[in-house]
Amino acid sequence: MTESTKDGKPVTLTIQPGDTVKLPDGLGTVTFDSLPRYVALDLRYDPALTWILVFALGALLGLALSLFTPRRRVWLRVWTEDVRDDESGETRPRTVIDAAGLARGDDSGLQREVDAAVQSAAGRSPADPSTTATPTLPRKAPR
């Protein structure tokens, strides 16, 4: 194949479909017959995309849950001690439950959660009003 040049530069030809042009230096002719149309399609199926979507939505749900649920901590310390009965003078065991709660910021439901934890530890239902947690100064538990 030979390159056609004019004044040391490559020859540029502009033609449209159906045109015929003579090449310089008697190298022949070029005919632009047609311009066939084509398309390249890349079809692909990836079965992992469904699982990726499920786990991404699960991660977003977990993040939303951690951001919008109140952060509370409740501790219970339970031990038994012997107490002397004033009327009979006998010593009997008594179960003592210390409870504490911590919330991040103001949390109006924290006392309700501490009450429910104490009642649950005492074997009562949370709806039973006979036992409520009363705030007291912390004391050291016997070991």
Backbone as a printed PyTorch tensor [residue, N CA C, xyz], in Angstrom:
tensor([[[  0.8520,  -1.1650,   0.0000],
         [  0.0000,   0.0000,   0.0000],
         [  0.8980,   1.2280,   0.0000]],

        [[  0.5200,   2.1990,  -0.8240],
         [  1.3380,   3.3990,  -0.9780],
         [  0.5730,   4.6010,  -0.4670]],

        [[  1.2820,   5.4710,   0.2710],
         [  0.6440,   6.6720,   0.7900],
         [  0.7300,   7.7610,  -0.2560]],

        [[ -0.4110,   8.4300,  -0.4950],
         [ -0.4340,   9.5380,  -1.4510],
         [ -0.1390,  10.8260,  -0.6950]],

        [[  0.7850,  11.6160,  -1.2490],
         [  1.1570,  12.8780,  -0.6120],
         [  1.0720,  14.0020,  -1.6240]],

        [[  0.8680,  15.2040,  -1.1060],
         [  0.8610,  16.4020,  -1.9340],
         [  1.6030,  17.4560,  -1.1290]],

        [[  2.6950,  17.9580,  -1.6410],
         [  3.5770,  18.9190,  -0.9650],
         [  4.1070,  18.3450,   0.3530]],

        [[  4.3610,  17.0450,   0.4090],
         [  4.9360,  16.3890,   1.5710],
         [  3.9350,  16.0480,   2.6610]],

        [[  2.6640,  16.3660,   2.4390],
         [  1.6390,  16.0720,   3.4230],
         [  0.7010,  15.0080,   2.8710]],

        [[  0.1410,  14.1380,   3.7480],
         [ -0.7940,  13.1270,   3.2540],
         [ -2.0330,  13.7910,   2.6490]],

        [[ -2.5380,  13.1570,   1.5970],
         [ -3.7220,  13.6810,   0.9090],
         [ -4.9660,  13.2960,   1.7250]],

        [[ -5.8500,  14.2780,   1.9070],
         [ -7.0920,  14.0420,   2.6070],
         [ -8.2260,  14.1610,   1.6070]],

        [[ -9.0700,  13.1290,   1.5510],
         [-10.2010,  13.1300,   0.6340],
         [-11.4880,  13.1190,   1.4460]],

        [[-12.4450,  13.9500,   1.0530],
         [-13.7420,  13.9640,   1.7150],
         [-14.7600,  13.4670,   0.7100]],

        [[-15.4110,  12.3530,   1.0530],
         [-16.4140,  11.7940,   0.1400],
         [-17.6440,  11.4040,   0.9400]],

        [[-18.7540,  11.2690,   0.2150],
         [-20.0200,  10.8720,   0.7990],
         [-20.4730,   9.5780,   0.1420]],

        [[-21.4200,   8.8680,   0.7810],
         [-21.8810,   7.6170,   0.1690],
         [-22.3650,   7.8370,  -1.2680]],

        [[-21.9010,   6.9480,  -2.1360],
         [-22.2670,   7.0230,  -3.5450],
         [-21.2370,   7.7650,  -4.3940]],

        [[-20.2640,   8.4850,  -3.8260],
         [-19.2430,   9.2470,  -4.5550],
         [-18.0870,   8.3360,  -4.9690]],

        [[-17.4530,   8.7110,  -6.0780],
         [-16.2300,   8.0610,  -6.5410],
         [-15.2000,   9.1540,  -6.7410]],

        [[-13.9930,   8.9560,  -6.2410],
         [-12.9370,   9.9770,  -6.2960],
         [-11.6880,   9.3290,  -6.8760]],

        [[-11.0010,  10.0800,  -7.7470],
         [ -9.7270,   9.6120,  -8.3020],
         [ -8.6140,   9.9500,  -7.3180]],

        [[ -7.7040,   9.0030,  -7.1130],
         [ -6.5680,   9.2220,  -6.2330],
         [ -5.4630,   9.9290,  -7.0010]],

        [[ -4.6690,  10.7550,  -6.3310],
         [ -3.5740,  11.4530,  -7.0260],
         [ -2.4880,  10.4620,  -7.4820]],

        [[ -1.6590,  10.9110,  -8.3390],
         [ -0.5380,  10.1490,  -8.8880],
         [ -1.0050,   8.9010,  -9.6320]],

        [[ -2.2460,   8.8850, -10.1300],
         [ -2.7520,   7.7750, -10.9320],
         [ -2.8250,   6.4660, -10.1680]],

        [[ -3.0910,   6.5250,  -8.8730],
         [ -3.1520,   5.3190,  -8.0620],
         [ -4.5140,   4.6410,  -8.1280]],

        [[ -5.4610,   5.1770,  -8.8540],
         [ -6.7510,   4.5230,  -9.0010],
         [ -7.8790,   5.3970,  -8.4710]],

        [[ -8.9960,   4.7420,  -8.1780],
         [-10.1680,   5.4540,  -7.6720],
         [-10.6630,   4.7840,  -6.3870]],

        [[-11.4000,   5.5670,  -5.6180],
         [-12.0430,   5.0620,  -4.4070],
         [-13.5160,   5.3680,  -4.5390]],

        [[-14.3580,   4.3350,  -4.3300],
         [-15.8040,   4.5000,  -4.3840],
         [-16.3760,   4.2080,  -2.9990]],

        [[-17.1820,   5.1350,  -2.5180],
         [-17.8540,   4.9640,  -1.2220],
         [-19.2400,   4.4210,  -1.5300]],

        [[-19.3860,   3.0630,  -1.4620],
         [-20.6370,   2.4280,  -1.8520],
         [-21.7330,   2.6070,  -0.7970]],

        [[-21.4490,   2.2340,   0.4310],
         [-22.4850,   2.3140,   1.4640],
         [-21.8330,   2.3520,   2.8450]],

        [[-22.6490,   2.6960,   3.8160],
         [-22.2070,   2.7040,   5.2040],
         [-23.1620,   1.8150,   5.9940]],

        [[-22.7830,   0.5480,   6.1740],
         [-23.7010,  -0.3450,   6.9020],
         [-23.7640,   0.0360,   8.3900]],

        [[-24.9500,  -0.0330,   8.9280],
         [-25.1490,   0.2790,  10.3500],
         [-24.9780,  -1.0150,  11.1600]],

        [[-24.4000,  -0.8950,  12.3300],
         [-24.2650,  -2.0420,  13.2060],
         [-24.3300,  -1.5430,  14.6530]],

        [[-24.5700,  -2.4680,  15.5440],
         [-24.6040,  -2.1550,  16.9640],
         [-23.8730,  -3.2720,  17.7110]],

        [[-23.1670,  -2.8820,  18.7570],
         [-22.4850,  -3.8700,  19.5880],
         [-23.1680,  -3.8660,  20.9530]],

        [[-23.7300,  -5.0000,  21.3090],
         [-24.4150,  -5.1300,  22.5810],
         [-23.6120,  -6.0510,  23.4830]],

        [[-23.5450,  -5.6840,  24.7510],
         [-22.8690,  -6.5080,  25.7370],
         [-23.8980,  -6.8790,  26.7940]],

        [[-24.4520,  -8.0810,  26.6800],
         [-25.4620,  -8.5500,  27.6210],
         [-24.7910,  -9.4320,  28.6580]],

        [[-25.1640,  -9.1970,  29.9450],
         [-24.5200,  -9.9340,  31.0100],
         [-25.5240, -10.1620,  32.1220]],

        [[-25.4560, -11.3030,  32.7560],
         [-26.2930, -11.6200,  33.9130],
         [-25.3680, -11.9510,  35.0700]],

        [[-25.5560, -11.2540,  36.1880],
         [-24.7390, -11.4920,  37.3710],
         [-25.6610, -11.8610,  38.5280]],

        [[-25.7250, -13.1420,  38.9260],
         [-26.6410, -13.5520,  39.9960],
         [-26.2590, -12.9950,  41.3610]],

        [[-25.0550, -12.4810,  41.5400],
         [-24.6420, -11.9500,  42.8350],
         [-25.2430, -10.5770,  43.1140]],

        [[-25.7340,  -9.8880,  42.0870],
         [-26.2710,  -8.5350,  42.2920],
         [-27.4680,  -8.5290,  43.2390]],

        [[-28.2950,  -9.5480,  43.1880],
         [-29.4460,  -9.6150,  44.1020],
         [-28.9670,  -9.7040,  45.5420]],

        [[-27.9550, -10.5450,  45.7890],
         [-27.4350, -10.6940,  47.1500],
         [-26.7320,  -9.4210,  47.6130]],

        [[-26.0450,  -8.7670,  46.7080],
         [-25.3890,  -7.5030,  47.0610],
         [-26.4280,  -6.4800,  47.4930]],

        [[-27.5350,  -6.3990,  46.7730],
         [-28.6060,  -5.4770,  47.1320],
         [-29.2100,  -5.8400,  48.4920]],

        [[-29.4490,  -7.1250,  48.7260],
         [-30.0350,  -7.5570,  50.0030],
         [-29.1250,  -7.1850,  51.1710]],

        [[-27.8320,  -7.4600,  51.0510],
         [-26.9050,  -7.1740,  52.1460],
         [-26.6690,  -5.6730,  52.3140]],

        [[-26.6780,  -4.9220,  51.2300],
         [-26.5360,  -3.4610,  51.3450],
         [-27.7470,  -2.8660,  52.0650]],

        [[-28.9440,  -3.3430,  51.7300],
         [-30.1420,  -2.8640,  52.4270],
         [-30.1270,  -3.2850,  53.8920]],

        [[-29.6440,  -4.4900,  54.1680],
         [-29.5110,  -4.9340,  55.5590],
         [-28.5310,  -4.0630,  56.3430]],

        [[-27.4280,  -3.6820,  55.7050],
         [-26.4630,  -2.8030,  56.3680],
         [-27.0720,  -1.4360,  56.6420]],

        [[-27.8230,  -0.9050,  55.6870],
         [-28.4860,   0.3850,  55.8990],
         [-29.5340,   0.2920,  57.0000]],

        [[-30.2640,  -0.8030,  57.0470],
         [-31.2620,  -0.9900,  58.1010],
         [-30.5890,  -1.0790,  59.4720]],

        [[-29.4920,  -1.7960,  59.5650],
         [-28.7510,  -1.8860,  60.8220],
         [-28.1920,  -0.5470,  61.2600]],

        [[-27.7020,   0.2350,  60.3060],
         [-27.1950,   1.5640,  60.6300],
         [-28.3140,   2.4670,  61.1330]],

        [[-29.4540,   2.4440,  60.4500],
         [-30.5940,   3.2630,  60.8910],
         [-31.0720,   2.8200,  62.2660]],

        [[-31.0940,   1.5260,  62.5030],
         [-31.5190,   1.0130,  63.8040],
         [-30.5670,   1.4670,  64.9080]],

        [[-29.2730,   1.4330,  64.6320],
         [-28.3130,   1.8510,  65.6590],
         [-28.3510,   3.3510,  65.8930]],

        [[-28.7360,   4.1240,  64.9120],
         [-28.7800,   5.5770,  65.0770],
         [-30.0520,   6.0590,  65.7570]],

        [[-31.1570,   5.3500,  65.5740],
         [-32.4370,   5.8490,  66.0620],
         [-32.9980,   5.1190,  67.2720]],

        [[-32.3000,   4.1090,  67.7850],
         [-32.7650,   3.4700,  69.0120],
         [-32.0090,   4.0810,  70.1820]],

        [[-32.6690,   4.2300,  71.3150],
         [-31.9810,   4.8280,  72.4670],
         [-30.8970,   3.8870,  72.9910]],

        [[-29.7590,   4.4660,  73.3090],
         [-28.6460,   3.6770,  73.8230],
         [-28.7160,   3.6930,  75.3420]],

        [[-29.0040,   2.5440,  75.9030],
         [-29.1370,   2.4070,  77.3480],
         [-28.3210,   1.2270,  77.8150]],

        [[-27.8320,   1.3370,  79.0330],
         [-27.1640,   0.2110,  79.6800],
         [-27.7880,   0.0540,  81.0580]],

        [[-28.0630,  -1.1790,  81.4180],
         [-28.6410,  -1.4820,  82.7280],
         [-27.7970,  -2.5760,  83.3540]],

        [[-27.3720,  -2.3450,  84.6030],
         [-26.5890,  -3.3340,  85.3380],
         [-27.3900,  -3.7960,  86.5460]],

        [[-27.2800,  -5.0660,  86.8520],
         [-27.8930,  -5.6400,  88.0520],
         [-26.8090,  -6.3750,  88.8240]],

        [[-26.8240,  -6.1890,  90.1440],
         [-25.9220,  -6.9290,  91.0240],
         [-26.8090,  -7.5620,  92.0850]],

        [[-26.7570,  -8.8890,  92.1900],
         [-27.6400,  -9.6320,  93.0950],
         [-26.7830, -10.4290,  94.0690]],

        [[-27.1310, -10.3590,  95.3520],
         [-26.4650, -11.1730,  96.3620],
         [-27.4290, -11.4370,  97.5080]],

        [[-27.0490, -12.3660,  98.3600],
         [-27.8870, -12.6780,  99.5350],
         [-27.1250, -12.2820, 100.7930]],

        [[-27.8850, -11.8890, 101.8090],
         [-27.3040, -11.5620, 103.0950],
         [-28.2420, -12.0590, 104.1880]],

        [[-27.6950, -12.3180, 105.3240],
         [-28.5130, -12.7960, 106.4580],
         [-29.0490, -11.5950, 107.2300]],

        [[-30.3630, -11.6590, 107.5780],
         [-31.0060, -10.5760, 108.3100],
         [-31.7110, -11.1790, 109.5250]],

        [[-31.6590, -10.4630, 110.6400],
         [-32.3150, -10.9230, 111.8600],
         [-33.7320, -10.3740, 111.8710]],

        [[-34.6890, -11.2700, 112.0540],
         [-36.0930, -10.8880, 112.1370],
         [-36.3380, -10.2760, 113.5120]],

        [[-36.9270,  -9.0660, 113.5590],
         [-37.1400,  -8.3580, 114.8170],
         [-38.1250,  -9.0710, 115.7310]],

        [[-39.1260,  -9.6980, 115.1740],
         [-40.1570, -10.3370, 116.0000],
         [-39.7040, -11.6830, 116.5570]],

        [[-39.1720, -12.5370, 115.7030],
         [-38.8210, -13.8820, 116.1590],
         [-37.3600, -14.0020, 116.5620]],

        [[-36.5230, -13.0900, 116.1340],
         [-35.1020, -13.1440, 116.4610],
         [-34.3310, -14.1300, 115.6120]],

        [[-34.9880, -14.7600, 114.6560],
         [-34.3180, -15.7400, 113.7910],
         [-33.5670, -15.0100, 112.6740]],

        [[-32.5460, -15.6540, 112.1780],
         [-31.7970, -15.1280, 111.0350],
         [-32.3130, -15.8210, 109.7830]],

        [[-32.6060, -15.0080, 108.8000],
         [-33.0910, -15.5760, 107.5330],
         [-32.3550, -14.8840, 106.3800]],

        [[-32.2010, -15.5910, 105.2630],
         [-31.5020, -14.9710, 104.1320],
         [-32.4190, -13.9780, 103.3980]],

        [[-31.8070, -12.9470, 102.8850],
         [-32.5370, -11.9480, 102.1000],
         [-31.7450, -11.7040, 100.8130]],

        [[-32.4460, -11.6170,  99.6890],
         [-31.8070, -11.3390,  98.4050],
         [-31.8550,  -9.8320,  98.1590]],

        [[-30.7060,  -9.2760,  97.8600],
         [-30.5940,  -7.8440,  97.6040],
         [-30.2450,  -7.6550,  96.1350]],

        [[-30.9570,  -6.7280,  95.5020],
         [-30.7060,  -6.4310,  94.0910],
         [-30.3190,  -4.9700,  93.9830]],

        [[-29.1180,  -4.7100,  93.4780],
         [-28.6940,  -3.3500,  93.1440],
         [-28.8430,  -3.1930,  91.6430]],

        [[-29.3790,  -2.0770,  91.2370],
         [-29.5630,  -1.8250,  89.8060],
         [-29.0210,  -0.4480,  89.4800]],

        [[-28.4920,  -0.3270,  88.2850],
         [-27.9920,   0.9620,  87.8040],
         [-28.3000,   1.0590,  86.3280]],

        [[-28.4760,   2.2790,  85.8740],
         [-28.7580,   2.5040,  84.4600],
         [-27.9700,   3.6880,  83.9490]],

        [[-27.5950,   3.6220,  82.6750],
         [-26.8610,   4.7010,  82.0370],
         [-27.4430,   4.9260,  80.6470]],

        [[-27.6930,   6.1740,  80.3350],
         [-28.1990,   6.5070,  79.0030],
         [-27.3320,   7.6030,  78.4040]],

        [[-27.2480,   7.6250,  77.1090],
         [-26.5370,   8.6910,  76.4050],
         [-27.4960,   9.8560,  76.2480]],

        [[-27.2830,  10.9080,  76.9920],
         [-28.1760,  12.0610,  76.9120],
         [-29.3880,  11.8550,  77.8070]],

        [[-30.3770,  12.7070,  77.6570],
         [-31.6050,  12.6090,  78.4460],
         [-32.4690,  11.4940,  77.8810]],

        [[-32.8660,  10.5830,  78.7550],
         [-33.6990,   9.4660,  78.3350],
         [-34.7900,   9.2710,  79.3800]],

        [[-35.9930,   9.6630,  79.0450],
         [-37.0960,   9.5770,  80.0010],
         [-37.5230,   8.1360,  80.2650]],

        [[-37.1640,   7.2020,  79.4180],
         [-37.5670,   5.8110,  79.6000],
         [-36.5740,   4.9700,  80.3770]],

        [[-35.4690,   5.5690,  80.8360],
         [-34.4460,   4.7920,  81.5170],
         [-34.9420,   4.2300,  82.8480]],

        [[-35.6490,   5.0290,  83.6380],
         [-36.1570,   4.5410,  84.9250],
         [-37.1240,   3.3790,  84.7250]],

        [[-37.9380,   3.4500,  83.6850],
         [-38.8690,   2.3710,  83.3780],
         [-38.1030,   1.0810,  83.0420]],

        [[-36.9930,   1.2020,  82.3110],
         [-36.1820,   0.0330,  81.9630],
         [-35.5120,  -0.5590,  83.2040]],

        [[-35.0200,   0.2940,  84.0990],
         [-34.3930,  -0.2000,  85.3290],
         [-35.4390,  -0.9010,  86.1890]],

        [[-36.6360,  -0.3050,  86.3050],
         [-37.7200,  -0.9390,  87.0600],
         [-38.0680,  -2.3080,  86.4830]],

        [[-38.1580,  -2.3910,  85.1640],
         [-38.4990,  -3.6650,  84.5190],
         [-37.4070,  -4.7030,  84.7600]],

        [[-36.1380,  -4.2950,  84.7530],
         [-35.0440,  -5.2340,  84.9890],
         [-35.0720,  -5.7410,  86.4330]],

        [[-35.3490,  -4.8560,  87.3870],
         [-35.4130,  -5.2640,  88.7940],
         [-36.5850,  -6.2060,  89.0110]],

        [[-37.7370,  -5.8920,  88.4530],
         [-38.9070,  -6.7480,  88.6190],
         [-38.7000,  -8.1020,  87.9600]],

        [[-38.0330,  -8.1000,  86.8190],
         [-37.7510,  -9.3670,  86.1470],
         [-36.7830, -10.2150,  86.9750]],

        [[-35.7800,  -9.5820,  87.5770],
         [-34.8270, -10.3160,  88.4060],
         [-35.4820, -10.8200,  89.6880]],

        [[-36.4910, -10.0800,  90.1770],
         [-37.1850, -10.4820,  91.3990],
         [-38.2530, -11.5340,  91.1250]],

        [[-38.4680, -11.8770,  89.8620],
         [-39.4480, -12.9040,  89.5160],
         [-40.8590, -12.3680,  89.4010]],

        [[-41.0140, -11.0810,  89.2300],
         [-42.3370, -10.4800,  89.0680],
         [-42.4860, -10.0000,  87.6340]],

        [[-43.7200,  -9.8420,  87.2180],
         [-43.9440,  -9.3050,  85.8770],
         [-43.7180,  -7.8010,  85.9220]],

        [[-43.2800,  -7.1940,  84.8070],
         [-43.0400,  -5.7510,  84.8000],
         [-44.2910,  -4.9290,  85.1020]],

        [[-45.4760,  -5.5020,  84.9610],
         [-46.7060,  -4.7530,  85.2310],
         [-47.0670,  -4.7700,  86.7140]],

        [[-46.3560,  -5.5680,  87.5280],
         [-46.6530,  -5.6820,  88.9570],
         [-46.1460,  -4.4330,  89.6880]],

        [[-47.0360,  -3.6200,  90.2710],
         [-46.6020,  -2.3800,  90.9120],
         [-46.0590,  -2.5660,  92.3160]],

        [[-46.0110,  -3.7930,  92.8440],
         [-45.5890,  -3.9770,  94.2360],
         [-44.0880,  -3.7670,  94.4260]],

        [[-43.3130,  -3.8180,  93.3570],
         [-41.8760,  -3.6030,  93.4660],
         [-41.4670,  -2.5180,  92.4950]],

        [[-40.8250,  -1.5060,  92.9950],
         [-40.2740,  -0.4700,  92.1200],
         [-38.8500,  -0.2010,  92.5470]],

        [[-38.0490,   0.2030,  91.6230],
         [-36.6710,   0.5450,  91.9410],
         [-36.6540,   1.9640,  92.4780]],

        [[-36.0600,   2.1180,  93.6440],
         [-35.9410,   3.4590,  94.2180],
         [-34.4780,   3.8540,  94.1850]],

        [[-34.2000,   5.0540,  93.7050],
         [-32.8020,   5.4770,  93.6310],
         [-32.2110,   5.6460,  95.0340]],

        [[-31.0750,   5.0310,  95.2610],
         [-30.3660,   5.1800,  96.5260],
         [-28.8980,   5.4320,  96.2250]],

        [[-28.1750,   5.8410,  97.2570],
         [-26.7430,   6.0020,  97.0830],
         [-26.1080,   4.6300,  96.9290]],

        [[-25.1180,   4.5150,  96.0780],
         [-24.4850,   3.2110,  95.9050],
         [-23.7590,   2.7960,  97.1790]],

        [[-23.8040,   1.5180,  97.4670],
         [-23.0510,   0.9820,  98.5940],
         [-22.2520,  -0.2100,  98.1070]],

        [[-21.2540,  -0.5110,  98.8430],
         [-20.3560,  -1.5840,  98.4300],
         [-20.9800,  -2.9260,  98.8060]],

        [[-20.9870,  -3.8190,  97.8540],
         [-21.5610,  -5.1470,  98.0830],
         [-20.5440,  -6.0200,  98.7750]],

        [[-21.0110,  -6.8780,  99.6990],
         [-20.0760,  -7.8100, 100.3250],
         [-19.5910,  -8.8340,  99.3190]],

        [[-18.3870,  -9.2810,  99.5010],
         [-17.8120, -10.2530,  98.5450],
         [-17.8260, -11.6220,  99.1130]]])
